[in-house]
């Protein structure tokens, strides 16, 4: 759980901004979105495989671009 102490003479907006940064860094919102709906194991496997293929294609594209230089 993210915890932010409001400093002396600090505005609430500033503390809220620090809190939001901390929540994003901890990955709390991403995790909540991921668990918002139940997904079957087969769907999760397909998503994971699709992400792996996207990453491979991106890596190949970047290495190809470097070789052309």
N, CA, C and O atoms as a Tinker XYZ file with bonds, in Angstrom:
   276  protein
     1  N      0.845000   -1.172000    0.000000    73     2
     2  CA     0.000000    0.000000    0.000000    64     1     3
     3  C      0.893000    1.238000    0.000000    63     2     4     5
     4  O      1.858000    1.317000    0.760000    81     3
     5  N      0.574000    2.171000   -0.830000    73     3     6
     6  CA     1.339000    3.410000   -0.914000    64     5     7
     7  C      0.935000    4.346000    0.213000    63     6     8     9
     8  O     -0.240000    4.474000    0.558000    81     7
     9  N      1.937000    4.988000    0.769000    73     7    10
    10  CA     1.687000    5.891000    1.888000    64     9    11
    11  C      2.508000    7.151000    1.672000    63    10    12    13
    12  O      3.716000    7.089000    1.442000    81    11
    13  N      1.838000    8.297000    1.749000    73    11    14
    14  CA     2.516000    9.576000    1.572000    64    13    15
    15  C      2.158000   10.463000    2.754000    63    14    16    17
    16  O      0.986000   10.695000    3.049000    81    15
    17  N      3.189000   10.951000    3.419000    73    15    18
    18  CA     2.984000   11.866000    4.534000    64    17    19
    19  C      2.999000   13.292000    3.996000    63    18    20    21
    20  O      3.897000   13.668000    3.241000    81    19
    21  N      2.016000   14.075000    4.381000    73    19    22
    22  CA     1.959000   15.472000    3.961000    64    21    23
    23  C      3.000000   16.235000    4.764000    63    22    24    25
    24  O      2.965000   16.253000    5.994000    81    23
    25  N      3.913000   16.855000    4.063000    73    23    26
    26  CA     4.988000   17.596000    4.718000    64    25    27
    27  C      4.479000   18.936000    5.245000    63    26    28    29
    28  O      3.423000   19.430000    4.851000    81    27
    29  N      5.265000   19.494000    6.138000    73    27    30
    30  CA     4.898000   20.785000    6.698000    64    29    31
    31  C      4.923000   21.839000    5.592000    63    30    32    33
    32  O      5.871000   21.891000    4.808000    81    31
    33  N      3.915000   22.657000    5.526000    73    31    34
    34  CA     3.778000   23.734000    4.545000    64    33    35
    35  C      3.682000   23.202000    3.103000    63    34    36    37
    36  O      4.054000   23.898000    2.159000    81    35
    37  N      3.189000   21.986000    2.943000    73    35    38
    38  CA     3.023000   21.421000    1.601000    64    37    39
    39  C      1.544000   21.471000    1.234000    63    38    40    41
    40  O      0.677000   21.187000    2.061000    81    39
    41  N      1.273000   21.829000    0.009000    73    39    42
    42  CA    -0.119000   21.898000   -0.417000    64    41    43
    43  C     -0.667000   20.488000   -0.613000    63    42    44    45
    44  O      0.082000   19.536000   -0.834000    81    43
    45  N     -1.977000   20.379000   -0.528000    73    43    46
    46  CA    -2.631000   19.095000   -0.717000    64    45    47
    47  C     -2.437000   18.602000   -2.153000    63    46    48    49
    48  O     -2.292000   17.402000   -2.386000    81    47
    49  N     -2.435000   19.527000   -3.109000    73    47    50
    50  CA    -2.239000   19.154000   -4.512000    64    49    51
    51  C     -0.867000   18.515000   -4.721000    63    50    52    53
    52  O     -0.735000   17.540000   -5.460000    81    51
    53  N      0.141000   19.065000   -4.073000    73    51    54
    54  CA     1.495000   18.531000   -4.188000    64    53    55
    55  C      1.584000   17.135000   -3.578000    63    54    56    57
    56  O      2.212000   16.243000   -4.149000    81    55
    57  N      0.962000   16.949000   -2.429000    73    55    58
    58  CA     0.960000   15.634000   -1.778000    64    57    59
    59  C      0.203000   14.618000   -2.627000    63    58    60    61
    60  O      0.611000   13.462000   -2.739000    81    59
    61  N     -0.897000   15.055000   -3.221000    73    59    62
    62  CA    -1.672000   14.167000   -4.080000    64    61    63
    63  C     -0.868000   13.765000   -5.310000    63    62    64    65
    64  O     -0.932000   12.617000   -5.751000    81    63
    65  N     -0.120000   14.701000   -5.859000    73    63    66
    66  CA     0.722000   14.422000   -7.009000    64    65    67
    67  C      1.793000   13.378000   -6.654000    63    66    68    69
    68  O      2.050000   12.459000   -7.431000    81    67
    69  N      2.416000   13.528000   -5.470000    73    67    70
    70  CA     3.408000   12.557000   -5.015000    64    69    71
    71  C      2.770000   11.190000   -4.796000    63    70    72    73
    72  O      3.361000   10.161000   -5.122000    81    71
    73  N      1.546000   11.186000   -4.235000    73    71    74
    74  CA     0.835000    9.927000   -4.014000    64    73    75
    75  C      0.549000    9.222000   -5.338000    63    74    76    77
    76  O      0.761000    8.016000   -5.459000    81    75
    77  N      0.071000    9.965000   -6.324000    73    75    78
    78  CA    -0.225000    9.378000   -7.631000    64    77    79
    79  C      1.027000    8.794000   -8.275000    63    78    80    81
    80  O      0.973000    7.721000   -8.876000    81    79
    81  N      2.154000    9.493000   -8.154000    73    79    82
    82  CA     3.416000    8.975000   -8.682000    64    81    83
    83  C      3.799000    7.684000   -7.992000    63    82    84    85
    84  O      4.269000    6.745000   -8.635000    81    83
    85  N      3.601000    7.631000   -6.687000    73    83    86
    86  CA     3.946000    6.436000   -5.911000    64    85    87
    87  C      3.059000    5.256000   -6.310000    63    86    88    89
    88  O      3.541000    4.130000   -6.435000    81    87
    89  N      1.775000    5.509000   -6.508000    73    87    90
    90  CA     0.844000    4.454000   -6.915000    64    89    91
    91  C      1.230000    3.913000   -8.290000    63    90    92    93
    92  O      1.196000    2.704000   -8.522000    81    91
    93  N      1.594000    4.810000   -9.195000    73    91    94
    94  CA     2.002000    4.371000  -10.532000    64    93    95
    95  C      3.290000    3.551000  -10.466000    63    94    96    97
    96  O      3.419000    2.539000  -11.154000    81    95
    97  N      4.242000    3.987000   -9.640000    73    95    98
    98  CA     5.512000    3.276000   -9.510000    64    97    99
    99  C      5.310000    1.896000   -8.899000    63    98   100   101
   100  O      5.998000    0.948000   -9.279000    81    99
   101  N      4.387000    1.769000   -7.968000    73    99   102
   102  CA     4.130000    0.484000   -7.328000    64   101   103
   103  C      3.325000   -0.460000   -8.221000    63   102   104   105
   104  O      3.276000   -1.663000   -7.964000    81   103
   105  N      2.693000    0.077000   -9.268000    73   103   106
   106  CA     1.927000   -0.761000  -10.182000    64   105   107
   107  C      0.578000   -1.176000   -9.631000    63   106   108   109
   108  O      0.020000   -2.187000  -10.058000    81   107
   109  N      0.053000   -0.424000   -8.702000    73   107   110
   110  CA    -1.209000   -0.792000   -8.058000    64   109   111
   111  C     -2.381000   -0.697000   -9.036000    63   110   112   113
   112  O     -3.217000   -1.599000   -9.089000    81   111
   113  N     -2.448000    0.390000   -9.810000    73   111   114
   114  CA    -3.557000    0.552000  -10.752000    64   113   115
   115  C     -3.499000   -0.481000  -11.863000    63   114   116   117
   116  O     -4.532000   -1.016000  -12.267000    81   115
   117  N     -2.299000   -0.769000  -12.364000    73   115   118
   118  CA    -2.162000   -1.777000  -13.414000    64   117   119
   119  C     -2.617000   -3.137000  -12.905000    63   118   120   121
   120  O     -3.280000   -3.885000  -13.624000    81   119
   121  N     -2.261000   -3.454000  -11.672000    73   119   122
   122  CA    -2.660000   -4.727000  -11.086000    64   121   123
   123  C     -4.176000   -4.775000  -10.881000    63   122   124   125
   124  O     -4.800000   -5.812000  -11.108000    81   123
   125  N     -4.757000   -3.676000  -10.461000    73   123   126
   126  CA    -6.208000   -3.627000  -10.254000    64   125   127
   127  C     -6.945000   -3.798000  -11.579000    63   126   128   129
   128  O     -7.956000   -4.497000  -11.643000    81   127
   129  N     -6.441000   -3.161000  -12.636000    73   127   130
   130  CA    -7.072000   -3.325000  -13.949000    64   129   131
   131  C     -6.943000   -4.759000  -14.438000    63   130   132   133
   132  O     -7.860000   -5.299000  -15.057000    81   131
   133  N     -5.802000   -5.369000  -14.158000    73   131   134
   134  CA    -5.567000   -6.737000  -14.601000    64   133   135
   135  C     -6.522000   -7.709000  -13.917000    63   134   136   137
   136  O     -6.941000   -8.700000  -14.516000    81   135
   137  N     -6.865000   -7.426000  -12.667000    73   135   138
   138  CA    -7.738000   -8.312000  -11.907000    64   137   139
   139  C     -9.191000   -7.837000  -11.873000    63   138   140   141
   140  O     -9.998000   -8.364000  -11.106000    81   139
   141  N     -9.525000   -6.854000  -12.693000    73   139   142
   142  CA   -10.880000   -6.315000  -12.673000    64   141   143
   143  C    -11.893000   -7.360000  -13.148000    63   142   144   145
   144  O    -12.992000   -7.456000  -12.601000    81   143
   145  N    -11.525000   -8.138000  -14.159000    73   143   146
   146  CA   -12.393000   -9.171000  -14.691000    64   145   147
   147  C    -11.647000  -10.490000  -14.698000    63   146   148   149
   148  O    -10.429000  -10.523000  -14.875000    81   147
   149  N    -12.380000  -11.576000  -14.505000    73   147   150
   150  CA   -11.772000  -12.895000  -14.542000    64   149   151
   151  C    -11.470000  -13.263000  -15.989000    63   150   152   153
   152  O    -12.301000  -13.074000  -16.877000    81   151
   153  N    -10.288000  -13.785000  -16.209000    73   151   154
   154  CA    -9.922000  -14.282000  -17.530000    64   153   155
   155  C     -9.509000  -15.732000  -17.386000    63   154   156   157
   156  O     -8.770000  -16.101000  -16.473000    81   155
   157  N    -10.001000  -16.543000  -18.304000    73   155   158
   158  CA    -9.659000  -17.952000  -18.264000    64   157   159
   159  C     -8.167000  -18.127000  -18.519000    63   158   160   161
   160  O     -7.516000  -17.268000  -19.114000    81   159
   161  N     -7.650000  -19.239000  -18.064000    73   159   162
   162  CA    -6.230000  -19.520000  -18.219000    64   161   163
   163  C     -5.832000  -19.576000  -19.693000    63   162   164   165
   164  O     -4.730000  -19.164000  -20.055000    81   163
   165  N     -6.720000  -20.081000  -20.537000    73   163   166
   166  CA    -6.405000  -20.173000  -21.967000    64   165   167
   167  C     -6.267000  -18.779000  -22.583000    63   166   168   169
   168  O     -5.420000  -18.565000  -23.450000    81   167
   169  N     -7.089000  -17.843000  -22.143000    73   167   170
   170  CA    -7.022000  -16.471000  -22.642000    64   169   171
   171  C     -5.722000  -15.812000  -22.183000    63   170   172   173
   172  O     -5.074000  -15.099000  -22.949000    81   171
   173  N     -5.350000  -16.055000  -20.929000    73   171   174
   174  CA    -4.106000  -15.501000  -20.407000    64   173   175
   175  C     -2.906000  -16.050000  -21.178000    63   174   176   177
   176  O     -1.975000  -15.304000  -21.484000    81   175
   177  N     -2.919000  -17.352000  -21.493000    73   175   178
   178  CA    -1.824000  -17.943000  -22.263000    64   177   179
   179  C     -1.725000  -17.316000  -23.644000    63   178   180   181
   180  O     -0.628000  -17.028000  -24.122000    81   179
   181  N     -2.875000  -17.101000  -24.291000    73   179   182
   182  CA    -2.879000  -16.490000  -25.625000    64   181   183
   183  C     -2.340000  -15.062000  -25.573000    63   182   184   185
   184  O     -1.572000  -14.658000  -26.446000    81   183
   185  N     -2.736000  -14.293000  -24.554000    73   183   186
   186  CA    -2.238000  -12.924000  -24.415000    64   185   187
   187  C     -0.735000  -12.909000  -24.179000    63   186   188   189
   188  O     -0.016000  -12.081000  -24.737000    81   187
   189  N     -0.270000  -13.831000  -23.347000    73   187   190
   190  CA     1.153000  -13.905000  -23.043000    64   189   191
   191  C      1.948000  -14.271000  -24.299000    63   190   192   193
   192  O      3.009000  -13.701000  -24.552000    81   191
   193  N      1.448000  -15.199000  -25.065000    73   191   194
   194  CA     2.123000  -15.597000  -26.305000    64   193   195
   195  C      2.126000  -14.452000  -27.315000    63   194   196   197
   196  O      3.129000  -14.226000  -27.993000    81   195
   197  N      1.016000  -13.734000  -27.420000    73   195   198
   198  CA     0.937000  -12.598000  -28.341000    64   197   199
   199  C      1.934000  -11.514000  -27.929000    63   198   200   201
   200  O      2.571000  -10.901000  -28.786000    81   199
   201  N      2.071000  -11.277000  -26.640000    73   199   202
   202  CA     3.030000  -10.276000  -26.157000    64   201   203
   203  C      4.454000  -10.720000  -26.464000    63   202   204   205
   204  O      5.295000   -9.898000  -26.828000    81   203
   205  N      4.728000  -12.007000  -26.320000    73   203   206
   206  CA     6.054000  -12.531000  -26.620000    64   205   207
   207  C      6.392000  -12.347000  -28.095000    63   206   208   209
   208  O      7.512000  -11.965000  -28.435000    81   207
   209  N      5.427000  -12.618000  -28.972000    73   207   210
   210  CA     5.640000  -12.468000  -30.415000    64   209   211
   211  C      5.853000  -11.003000  -30.771000    63   210   212   213
   212  O      6.728000  -10.686000  -31.576000    81   211
   213  N      5.057000  -10.094000  -30.174000    73   211   214
   214  CA     5.238000   -8.658000  -30.420000    64   213   215
   215  C      6.635000   -8.209000  -30.011000    63   214   216   217
   216  O      7.282000   -7.437000  -30.718000    81   215
   217  N      7.089000   -8.701000  -28.867000    73   215   218
   218  CA     8.414000   -8.330000  -28.383000    64   217   219
   219  C      9.498000   -8.849000  -29.327000    63   218   220   221
   220  O     10.459000   -8.134000  -29.610000    81   219
   221  N      9.357000  -10.076000  -29.814000    73   219   222
   222  CA    10.326000  -10.637000  -30.760000    64   221   223
   223  C     10.369000   -9.830000  -32.049000    63   222   224   225
   224  O     11.444000   -9.536000  -32.573000    81   223
   225  N      9.194000   -9.472000  -32.556000    73   223   226
   226  CA     9.137000   -8.690000  -33.793000    64   225   227
   227  C      9.781000   -7.321000  -33.613000    63   226   228   229
   228  O     10.499000   -6.845000  -34.492000    81   227
   229  N      9.522000   -6.694000  -32.473000    73   227   230
   230  CA    10.099000   -5.381000  -32.203000    64   229   231
   231  C     11.615000   -5.484000  -32.116000    63   230   232   233
   232  O     12.331000   -4.648000  -32.668000    81   231
   233  N     12.102000   -6.500000  -31.428000    73   231   234
   234  CA    13.546000   -6.694000  -31.302000    64   233   235
   235  C     14.175000   -6.917000  -32.665000    63   234   236   237
   236  O     15.225000   -6.352000  -32.972000    81   235
   237  N     13.526000   -7.748000  -33.492000    73   235   238
   238  CA    14.041000   -8.015000  -34.830000    64   237   239
   239  C     14.058000   -6.742000  -35.665000    63   238   240   241
   240  O     15.014000   -6.488000  -36.398000    81   239
   241  N     13.008000   -5.948000  -35.557000    73   239   242
   242  CA    12.914000   -4.701000  -36.312000    64   241   243
   243  C     14.015000   -3.727000  -35.882000    63   242   244   245
   244  O     14.622000   -3.064000  -36.724000    81   243
   245  N     14.270000   -3.643000  -34.587000    73   243   246
   246  CA    15.296000   -2.736000  -34.088000    64   245   247
   247  C     16.696000   -3.198000  -34.480000    63   246   248   249
   248  O     17.536000   -2.373000  -34.840000    81   247
   249  N     16.959000   -4.491000  -34.416000    73   247   250
   250  CA    18.281000   -4.986000  -34.803000    64   249   251
   251  C     18.499000   -4.814000  -36.298000    63   250   252   253
   252  O     19.614000   -4.524000  -36.733000    81   251
   253  N     17.456000   -4.989000  -37.082000    73   251   254
   254  CA    17.555000   -4.784000  -38.528000    64   253   255
   255  C     17.869000   -3.327000  -38.842000    63   254   256   257
   256  O     18.671000   -3.038000  -39.731000    81   255
   257  N     17.239000   -2.410000  -38.117000    73   255   258
   258  CA    17.494000   -0.985000  -38.323000    64   257   259
   259  C     18.925000   -0.620000  -37.944000    63   258   260   261
   260  O     19.550000    0.214000  -38.599000    81   259
   261  N     19.443000   -1.245000  -36.887000    73   259   262
   262  CA    20.824000   -0.976000  -36.488000    64   261   263
   263  C     21.806000   -1.516000  -37.513000    63   262   264   265
   264  O     22.841000   -0.895000  -37.752000    81   263
   265  N     21.513000   -2.647000  -38.121000    73   263   266
   266  CA    22.398000   -3.245000  -39.113000    64   265   267
   267  C     22.480000   -2.405000  -40.378000    63   266   268   269
   268  O     23.507000   -2.392000  -41.055000    81   267
   269  N     21.394000   -1.702000  -40.696000    73   267   270
   270  CA    21.388000   -0.866000  -41.902000    64   269   271
   271  C     22.293000    0.353000  -41.762000    63   270   272   273
   272  O     22.750000    0.907000  -42.761000    81   271
   273  N     22.550000    0.766000  -40.539000    73   271   274
   274  CA    23.372000    1.962000  -40.316000    64   273   275
   275  C     24.757000    1.754000  -40.699000    63   274   276
   276  O     25.576000    2.664000  -40.572000    81   275
